[in-house]
């Protein structure tokens, strides 16, 4: 039988992008901190169990951040510090106001 994987820690692996093929992933927490990620597939928002997404200290810019992560995912904790994309810039987006009311925590 399948053994469920709740936490996947891929930090410090020099990963540069999150591919479209990630959507079937069944983890609750995905740690991608301290990589070289600059491209994030919108399909990450379709990961059904994903609640915690750690993206701190990468190379993510506003144009490469899929707004679906804010608008249509189950994510309740998103870490983005240490990226060219700042929380201040995210707070100016209409999608941010929507998720702020859904108790999404940004760190």
Buried (B, 14 or more C-beta within 10 A) or exposed (E): EEEEEEEBEBBEEEBEBBEEEBBEBEBBBBBBBBBEBBBBBBBBBBBEBBBBBBBBBBBBBBEBBBBBBBBBBBBBBBBBEBBEBBEEBBEEBEBBEBBEEEEBEBE
